[in-house]
Amino acid sequence: CARQRRAPAEAMALSGLRVLELAGLAPAPFCGMILADFGAQVVRVDRLSQAGEVFAEADVQARGKRSLALDLKRPQGAVALRRLCRGADVLIEPFRHGVMERLGLGPEVLLQENPGLIYARLTGFGQRGKYAKSAGHDINYLALSGVLSKLGRKNENPCAPANLLADFAGGGVMCALGIVIALFERARSGRGQVIDASMVEGVAYLSSFLWKSQNMGLWRQPRGENLLDSGAPFYEVYRTSDGKFMAVGAIEPKFYNHFIEGLGLNLDELPAQMSFSNWPEMKKKFASIFAQKTQAEWSSIFDSTDACVTPVLSFDDAVSHQHNKERSSFIKNDQGEISPRPAPVLSRTPAVPSCKRDPFRGEHTEEILLEYGFTKQEIAELYTDKVIEFKNLKANL
């Protein structure tokens, strides 16, 4: 992170882009962080503090953002946001269908006042449909997309992989992609547009390979018995003697041959690789062999081969692994917190993630409003009327 400070901010791909992100949980903050990492000026519009909040200051994806605390439920607050949107390029809103319209902040209002605005609506179920106004979480969006039915081991219930797929991949990443696409089109037309980013559809789109490969025979067996879903003995995770794990992805015959050699076995004495009936037996055999050596020992055996066998690393081990260190794949901020470096890596305009701590709610309220054309008197009136909030209550107005 210290090395990256040398890169000028104007060298980033999204430098100068003004983004307003209405505070939410998980997907929308991640979308905003992606834009901030690549140079956008992202303002997180926070709610005012309330007693007994469970998720107060819970946004851990606020890197590079600033915070403005604004009560959108008050007419003055809604008017203030409309004014902010007139000077913004992008608005990210994470509320269920109809919430922004009830506040008088729907796209038909904001786009009329700023025809170039990219209005990104990031929700679980989308803006239309039976569930458009329903609550949900990652596991629900996975379920409705069909993807959850494919995840899990043989004879076990479907299992969601934390909340990575729908929230972050199908939600945050897909929304960021939609924003960049809309900005690219705006460069030609000069017009903004509304993005309907549904996590159900986002994660379904991610699973296009699963849908389009159904007739190839990859998914003919029940869940957990196919080539890529833990059915195959050569696409599996095995426990080592020290209680750690190795990941095996030796699908192609040439890789499988190297894998068998690394295990110390003779290929001619084993069943054919694609003999489905022998897969359970081969799993047991491979498992017993992996259990005889430590993860480090297996890594030393396979690291110099094309067997597609790698150690399953903890977060701490991933940070210290030689490959990741050589690529500077993880960064440390000023508070010593370690996180993944933004991806992908651009050759001329790379992301330069902020090393500063995440903002407190309302920390930048005054400076943001001043930047967007509010006078000090207007700001003072909003504060007196309890429409805005400052982290530092002694802010000089």
DACOR-V82093 format. One record per residue. N is the residue number from 1. RES is the residue in one letter. PHI is phi in degrees with one decimal (999 if undefined). OMEGA is omega in degrees with one decimal (999 if undefined). Layout:
# DACOR-V82093
n=[N;N]
res=[RES;RES]
phi=[PHI;PHI]
omega=[OMEGA;OMEGA]
This chain:
# DACOR-V82093
n=[1;2;3;4;5;6;7;8;9;10;11;12;13;14;15;16;17;18;19;20;21;22;23;24;25;26;27;28;29;30;31;32;33;34;35;36;37;38;39;40;41;42;43;44;45;46;47;48;49;50;51;52;53;54;55;56;57;58;59;60;61;62;63;64;65;66;67;68;69;70;71;72;73;74;75;76;77;78;79;80;81;82;83;84;85;86;87;88;89;90;91;92;93;94;95;96;97;98;99;100;101;102;103;104;105;106;107;108;109;110;111;112;113;114;115;116;117;118;119;120;121;122;123;124;125;126;127;128;129;130;131;132;133;134;135;136;137;138;139;140;141;142;143;144;145;146;147;148;149;150;151;152;153;154;155;156;157;158;159;160;161;162;163;164;165;166;167;168;169;170;171;172;173;174;175;176;177;178;179;180;181;182;183;184;185;186;187;188;189;190;191;192;193;194;195;196;197;198;199;200;201;202;203;204;205;206;207;208;209;210;211;212;213;214;215;216;217;218;219;220;221;222;223;224;225;226;227;228;229;230;231;232;233;234;235;236;237;238;239;240;241;242;243;244;245;246;247;248;249;250;251;252;253;254;255;256;257;258;259;260;261;262;263;264;265;266;267;268;269;270;271;272;273;274;275;276;277;278;279;280;281;282;283;284;285;286;287;288;289;290;291;292;293;294;295;296;297;298;299;300;301;302;303;304;305;306;307;308;309;310;311;312;313;314;315;316;317;318;319;320;321;322;323;324;325;326;327;328;329;330;331;332;333;334;335;336;337;338;339;340;341;342;343;344;345;346;347;348;349;350;351;352;353;354;355;356;357;358;359;360;361;362;363;364;365;366;367;368;369;370;371;372;373;374;375;376;377;378;379;380;381;382;383;384;385;386;387;388;389;390;391;392;393;394;395;396;397]
res=[C;A;R;Q;R;R;A;P;A;E;A;M;A;L;S;G;L;R;V;L;E;L;A;G;L;A;P;A;P;F;C;G;M;I;L;A;D;F;G;A;Q;V;V;R;V;D;R;L;S;Q;A;G;E;V;F;A;E;A;D;V;Q;A;R;G;K;R;S;L;A;L;D;L;K;R;P;Q;G;A;V;A;L;R;R;L;C;R;G;A;D;V;L;I;E;P;F;R;H;G;V;M;E;R;L;G;L;G;P;E;V;L;L;Q;E;N;P;G;L;I;Y;A;R;L;T;G;F;G;Q;R;G;K;Y;A;K;S;A;G;H;D;I;N;Y;L;A;L;S;G;V;L;S;K;L;G;R;K;N;E;N;P;C;A;P;A;N;L;L;A;D;F;A;G;G;G;V;M;C;A;L;G;I;V;I;A;L;F;E;R;A;R;S;G;R;G;Q;V;I;D;A;S;M;V;E;G;V;A;Y;L;S;S;F;L;W;K;S;Q;N;M;G;L;W;R;Q;P;R;G;E;N;L;L;D;S;G;A;P;F;Y;E;V;Y;R;T;S;D;G;K;F;M;A;V;G;A;I;E;P;K;F;Y;N;H;F;I;E;G;L;G;L;N;L;D;E;L;P;A;Q;M;S;F;S;N;W;P;E;M;K;K;K;F;A;S;I;F;A;Q;K;T;Q;A;E;W;S;S;I;F;D;S;T;D;A;C;V;T;P;V;L;S;F;D;D;A;V;S;H;Q;H;N;K;E;R;S;S;F;I;K;N;D;Q;G;E;I;S;P;R;P;A;P;V;L;S;R;T;P;A;V;P;S;C;K;R;D;P;F;R;G;E;H;T;E;E;I;L;L;E;Y;G;F;T;K;Q;E;I;A;E;L;Y;T;D;K;V;I;E;F;K;N;L;K;A;N;L]
phi=[999;-63.7;-64.2;-71.9;-61.2;-69.8;-71.3;-67.0;-60.3;-69.3;-80.2;-78.9;-62.8;-105.7;-57.4;90.2;-75.2;-102.1;-123.8;-108.6;-116.3;-72.9;-57.7;-153.8;-112.9;65.8;-65.5;-64.1;-58.6;-66.8;-57.7;-63.6;-67.2;-58.4;-64.3;-65.7;-60.2;-98.2;111.7;-69.3;-89.5;-101.3;-108.6;-86.6;-90.5;-91.3;-72.3;-73.7;-64.2;-134.3;-63.9;80.7;-65.8;-79.8;-107.9;-60.4;51.8;-94.7;-76.8;-96.1;-120.7;-103.2;-56.4;78.8;-100.2;-120.0;-117.1;-122.7;-93.8;-144.3;-88.9;-74.3;-78.5;-87.2;-52.7;-65.2;-68.5;-63.7;-63.0;-63.4;-65.4;-58.2;-67.8;-63.1;-66.0;-64.8;-106.2;-105.2;-93.5;-138.0;-120.8;-107.8;-125.4;-109.3;-87.9;-66.3;-51.6;99.9;-63.3;-66.6;-63.8;-65.0;-85.6;74.5;-123.7;-67.8;-62.0;-64.9;-80.6;-70.7;-73.8;-68.2;-81.5;-139.5;-61.0;-93.5;-71.1;-94.2;-102.5;-96.1;-105.6;-108.2;-136.0;-70.1;-106.0;90.8;-87.8;-133.3;108.9;-54.8;-99.0;-56.4;-103.8;-92.8;-78.7;-173.0;-137.1;-44.9;-63.1;-70.9;-68.1;-59.8;-62.7;-71.7;-77.7;94.0;-68.0;-59.3;-63.0;-95.3;-105.1;142.0;-91.2;-56.6;63.9;-120.9;-66.5;-55.0;-134.2;-79.8;-80.6;53.3;-116.5;-78.5;-72.3;-78.3;-59.7;-94.8;-76.7;-73.2;-100.7;-59.9;-69.5;-63.4;-66.6;-61.2;-62.7;-61.1;-63.5;-64.6;-63.1;-64.5;-65.6;-62.1;-67.6;-62.3;-62.2;-91.6;-95.3;77.2;-114.1;-83.4;-164.6;-99.3;-105.8;-100.0;-98.3;-96.3;-67.8;-61.1;-72.6;-63.9;-74.5;-63.5;-63.4;-58.4;-89.3;-51.9;-60.1;-62.8;-64.2;-81.6;-104.5;-61.4;-85.5;-88.1;93.2;-72.7;-127.8;-76.3;-84.8;-60.6;-52.6;86.2;-123.5;-102.8;-59.1;-110.6;-120.3;87.2;-77.2;-82.9;-70.1;-100.6;-137.6;-155.8;-112.5;-122.9;-82.1;-99.8;-66.3;-97.9;80.5;-98.7;-140.6;-123.2;-101.4;-115.2;-134.1;-86.1;-79.3;-65.4;-52.4;-66.4;-72.6;-61.5;-61.2;-64.6;-61.5;-63.0;-62.0;-62.6;-77.1;81.5;-104.7;-105.2;-57.3;-68.5;-95.9;-111.4;-61.6;-58.6;-53.8;-98.3;-82.0;-56.0;-65.9;-94.7;-58.4;-58.7;-65.2;-67.9;-59.4;-62.6;-64.9;-63.8;-62.3;-66.2;-73.6;-60.8;-72.0;-93.4;-134.2;-77.0;-60.3;-62.8;-66.7;-65.7;-63.0;-65.3;-74.1;-96.3;-59.2;-96.7;-119.1;-104.5;-88.6;58.7;-124.7;-136.2;-71.8;-85.6;-94.7;-72.9;-56.6;-62.3;-68.7;-62.6;-63.6;-93.7;-66.3;-56.2;-60.9;-67.2;-67.0;-64.7;-95.8;52.4;-72.7;-127.4;-124.3;-124.4;-89.1;-65.9;-95.0;84.3;-78.9;-103.5;-151.9;-66.7;-70.9;-56.6;-132.4;-80.4;-89.7;-97.5;-73.6;-99.3;-125.0;-68.4;-65.3;-125.1;-63.7;-66.5;-94.9;-75.3;-64.8;-67.8;-73.1;-79.5;-59.3;77.3;-63.4;-115.2;-51.8;-64.1;-65.0;-68.7;-61.9;-63.4;-62.1;-89.4;97.6;-75.9;-85.2;-63.8;-66.8;-62.2;-64.5;-62.0;-67.4;-62.9;-70.1;-61.1;-82.7;59.7;-94.3;-124.8;-142.7;-113.3;-65.6;-95.5;-68.8;-96.5;-53.4;-82.1;-100.5]
omega=[179.0;178.2;-175.7;178.7;-175.9;-177.7;179.6;-177.8;-176.8;179.6;-177.2;-171.5;-175.8;-180.0;178.3;179.8;-179.1;-175.4;171.3;-179.2;177.2;-170.7;177.0;-179.4;168.9;-168.3;-178.2;175.4;178.4;176.4;179.5;-179.8;176.6;-179.3;179.5;-179.6;-178.8;166.8;-178.8;174.3;-173.5;176.1;175.0;179.5;-174.7;168.3;174.0;-179.0;176.5;179.8;174.6;-179.9;178.7;-174.5;178.0;-179.4;-174.0;-178.9;179.5;-179.2;-177.1;-178.2;176.2;-178.1;169.9;-175.4;173.1;-179.7;-171.8;179.0;-177.1;-179.7;175.7;179.7;-179.7;179.3;177.9;177.9;179.1;179.2;177.2;-180.0;177.1;-177.5;177.6;-179.8;-177.1;173.8;-173.0;169.7;175.0;179.6;-171.7;-173.2;176.1;-177.2;174.2;-176.7;-177.6;178.2;179.6;178.5;-176.6;-175.1;179.1;-177.1;-179.6;178.0;-173.5;179.2;175.5;-179.5;177.7;-175.5;-179.4;-175.5;170.7;-174.3;-174.7;-178.7;-176.1;-177.7;179.5;-172.2;178.8;-173.4;178.0;176.9;-174.4;-174.7;-173.1;-178.9;-176.2;174.7;178.5;175.4;-175.5;-175.8;178.5;180.0;175.3;-177.5;-176.0;-179.8;-175.0;-174.7;-177.0;-179.5;-178.5;-172.3;178.4;-178.2;-179.4;176.9;176.5;177.0;171.4;-174.9;179.3;179.2;-172.6;177.3;-174.9;-167.5;-176.3;-177.8;-168.6;179.9;-179.1;-178.7;-173.9;-177.4;-179.4;178.2;177.5;177.2;178.6;179.2;-179.4;177.7;-179.9;177.2;178.2;178.6;179.9;179.1;178.2;-172.7;-175.1;-175.1;172.9;177.2;-178.9;176.3;176.1;-176.7;178.9;179.4;175.6;-178.3;178.8;-179.6;174.3;178.5;176.0;-176.3;-177.9;178.9;179.7;-179.9;-171.4;178.9;-177.3;-178.1;178.8;179.8;-177.5;-172.4;-177.0;-178.8;175.7;-179.5;177.6;-179.4;-177.4;-174.0;-170.4;-177.7;177.8;176.0;-175.9;178.5;-178.9;172.8;-167.9;176.4;-176.7;179.6;178.0;-173.8;-179.9;175.9;176.0;-172.8;172.2;178.9;-177.5;177.5;-174.2;-174.5;-177.1;-177.1;-178.4;176.9;178.7;178.5;178.3;178.4;-179.5;177.5;179.8;177.4;-179.1;-179.2;177.6;-176.0;-177.1;-177.9;-177.4;173.2;177.2;-176.3;-175.1;174.9;-172.6;-176.4;-179.1;-177.0;179.7;179.0;-179.1;176.4;-179.8;-179.0;-180.0;-179.6;-179.4;179.2;178.9;-177.8;-177.0;-178.5;177.8;176.9;-179.9;179.1;178.1;178.8;179.3;178.5;-171.5;-174.7;-176.2;-178.0;172.8;-179.3;-177.1;177.4;-176.9;176.8;172.5;-171.7;168.2;176.8;-179.0;-179.6;178.7;-179.8;-175.3;-178.8;-173.6;-178.2;-178.8;177.8;-179.6;180.0;-175.5;-173.6;179.7;-177.3;178.9;-179.8;-175.4;178.2;179.1;179.1;-178.4;178.1;179.4;174.8;177.9;179.7;-0.1;-179.6;177.3;-173.5;-176.9;-175.1;-176.3;173.8;175.7;-176.0;179.2;176.2;-176.8;175.5;176.1;-176.3;169.8;178.5;177.4;-175.2;-174.4;-174.7;-175.7;-175.1;178.7;179.6;177.2;179.4;-177.7;170.0;176.0;176.1;178.1;178.1;178.0;179.3;178.8;179.1;177.4;179.1;179.1;-179.9;178.8;176.2;177.8;-177.5;175.7;172.4;176.7;-175.2;177.9;-178.8;-177.9;177.4;999]
